């Protein structure tokens, strides 16, 4: 069994603990969507299955919209339009009918979308933008989106014995809008209060997340989950997305995925002590 981490809202079901394993008690039904290499869509749930049906998406229009988002920032109306296009392509009438029937039959109407993509082109689409015309599906507690991509090998399950140790890093560079560090931290503390009182979770905050500060903290402690709260950007020179940490002078420092993953691998002392990495998850 693998320990589970979820930023949950007050009033949700409590966390069950046993044999040193932490797991959320929320129960979901599953709605599986498979996008195949030959452009077909299949949907499966406990209520039945649909497909194959053609997956129809204007790739040129989608590419143009994503380029505009990268160049001009995440304009809310443009993001919604991209989300609507993806939603219409993923839920043609027969699939939508099965989805609505499955949601009505799911425990508490909580239905998890499990999306399987067989090509890199499909995997790169921003499925987190799925928008049904009223809400983004991924922002609703009752419709989490789990995207499965093809990988050359299966990741091993890593059990956590004892409390789950979480490091929250908050980066709010002075040359970007203020993220209200302390307010953000206070909200998370309220969410985690019961878990900490039960001994299921230990949380530490790095409120001014410089890259060097993160390095020092990783060297002096062992954490299972790293929660990054801050800004991201698109670096035109390298043509890659980056996370924005803080410099010592308060301005933004751009950190690529390769640079950050190298740091996490290098400074994860649990890897040296036990032959397995302590860090299980980075939540961005």
N, C-alpha and C positions, 0 to 999 in steps of 0.2 A: 504494500500500500504506500502511496505517496502523500505527503502532507499537502494540503490545499490552502491557498491564500486567496482571499477575496476582500476587496474593499467594500464592506457591506454597510447598510444603513441601520440606524438604531431601530429596534423593534423587530428585526428579522429573527428567524429561529436561531437559537444558540448553537455554539460549536460543540460537537461531541468529541470527547477525548478518550483514548484507550490505548494501552500498550505504547504510550509515548507518541501516538499518531494523532494529528489534528485533521479533522474533516468537517466540511460544512454539511448541514442536514437538509438543505433545500433539495427538493426532488424535481427533476425536469423530465418531460417527455422529449424524444429525439425526432427531428425531422431531417433526414439525410438528402442532400442534393449533390449529385455527381455530374461534373462537366467532363465529357470525354474528349479524346484527341480528335475525333471525327465530327465535333461540333454538335453533339447530342446532349440532352439533359434528361436525367432520371431522378425521380423523387420517391423516397420510401419512408414510411412511418408505420406505427402500429395499426393505423387505419387503412393501410393498403399501399399501393404503388402506382406510379404514373410514368410512362415513357417506354422507349425513348421518344422525345419530342425535340424539334430543332431549337437550338439556342441561338436566338437572333439578337445581335447587338451590332450597332454601327460602330465598328472599330475606329474608323477615321474620325468620326465626330467625337468619340470618347478620347482619343489621343489628343485632339485639339483642345478639348476642355481641360484635360489634365495638364497640358502645357501652359494654358492660361492660369491655372491655379498655382503652378510652380513659379511663374513669372510675376504674377500680380498679387499673390497671397491668397489665402483661403476665403474668397468672397462667399458669404453664406448662401446667396441665391444660386451661385454657380455650383457650389457643393451640393445643394439640394437637387439641382437639375441632374447632375451626374448620378446622385443616389437614386433618383426616379428612373433614369435610364437603366441602371443596373437592376432595380427592382422589377421593372416591366420585363426585362430579358430573363430574369431568374424565375419569375412567377407568371408564366403565361396562364390563360384561363384554367386548363385542367390541373396544373400544379397548384395554382392559387386555391382552387376548390378543395384539394386534398389538404393543403396547409391550414385552411380555416377549419375544416372538419377535425384535423389532428389537434389543433390548438384548443378547440372546444372540449376535446376528450382528454387533454393532458392534465396532470395533477396541478390544481390551482391555476389552470390555463397557462402554465409555464412550459414553453416549448423551445428547446435549444436547437438552433440551426447548425447543422454540421455540414460544411461545404468541402467537397473533395474536387480538386482541380488536377488535371492530368498533363497540362502544358505550362511552361514558364510564362507564356503570354497571359494565360488566364490567371495564374497565381499572382501576377503583378498588379492586377486590377484592384482598386481600393474598395474592397467589399465592406469595409467598416462604414462606408458612406450609404449603405442601403437605406432608402427613404421611401416610405409607403404613401407619401402625400401629406401625412400629418406628423409623423415622428421618424427619427432615425432608429431603426430596429435595434442597433447595438447599444443604444442608450437606455433601453427599457430593461428593467430587471427581469421581465418575464420572457425575453427573447434574446439571450446571449448568442453571439456568433462565434463558432469555433471553425477556423479555417485549417484544413489538413492539406499540406503540400507533400508532393513526392520527395522522399529523401533516400539517399543511398544506404542508410542504416538506421535502425531504431534506437532512439535515445533510451538509456537504461533508467529504470525507476530508482530514485534515491530516497530512502527512508530517512526521516528526521526523528531522532530520539530526543525526548524532552521538548522544551518550548521552542517554537519557531522564532528565529532571531531576524528582525527586520531593520534595515537601515534606510531611512527616508532622507533623500538629499533634495533640497529645494534651491534652485538657481534662478535668481531674478536680477540679471545685469542692469546696471544703472541706465544704460542707453536703450532699454526696452521698457514697456509699460510695467508698473509695479505689480507683482503677483501677491502682495500682502502675505509675506512669509509666515508671520506669527499667526495670522488668522487661519491660513491653510493648515498649519501645524495643529492649532487648537481643534479644528474640525476633525482631523484624523485621530487626535488623542481621544476625542469623545466617542468616535466609532470603535476604537480599539479598547476602550476602558474595561469592558466585561471580559474580554479575552485575556487581558493582562491580569485582572483580578483573579481569574481562574488559573493563572500560571501557564496558559497555553501559548502566550506570545510575549516576547520582549522587543521593545521598540526603541530606537535611538534616532535622533534628528540631527542632520547637518544643515543648518538654516542658511548658511552662505556657502553654497557648494562650489568651491574652486576645484579645479582638477587635481592640484597638488594636495588639497585638503582631503579629497576622497582617497587619494593614494595613501596618505598618512593613516587615515582611519582604517582602511583595509589591512594595513600592515600591523595594526595594534589590536584588531578584534576579528571575530569570525561571525559571518552573517550568512543566512540562508536565502534571504530575499533582499534585493536592492530596488527601491521604489524611487524613480526619478520624476520630479515634478518641476517642469521648466519649459523652456521654449525649444523648438526645432526650427531649422531653416534649410534652404536649398543652396548649396555652394556651387555657383555656376562654373567656377574655375575647374573644380574636380568633377563636376556633374554628379554630385552625390549629396544625399541629405546629411545633416549634421545636428548634433545636440549642442545647445549653448550653455556652457558652464560659465563661471565668473572668473575673471582675472583677479589678481591681488588688488588692483586699482578699482575694482568694481565693474569694469567693462566686460563685454562678452568675449568668451574664448570658444571657438568652434572646435568640436571634437567629433571625428568621424567614427563610424561603427567599428572600423578596423582598429583605430587607436584605442577606443574604449574596451573592445573585447580583448586586446592585447594586455591592457592594464588589469582587467578583471582576472584574466588567466594567470598573469605574472604575480599579482599581489594576493591571490586567494591562498592564504597560508594553510587552510584546511587541506588543500591538495598535497602540500609537502608533508603534512603530519600523518595523514591517513591514506594517502594514495588515491583519494577521490576528492573532487571539488566540494567545498562547503556550500558555495553559492549555487542554488537550484534555479533561481528565477530572477529576471530583471523585468520590472513592471514600469512601463513608460506611459 
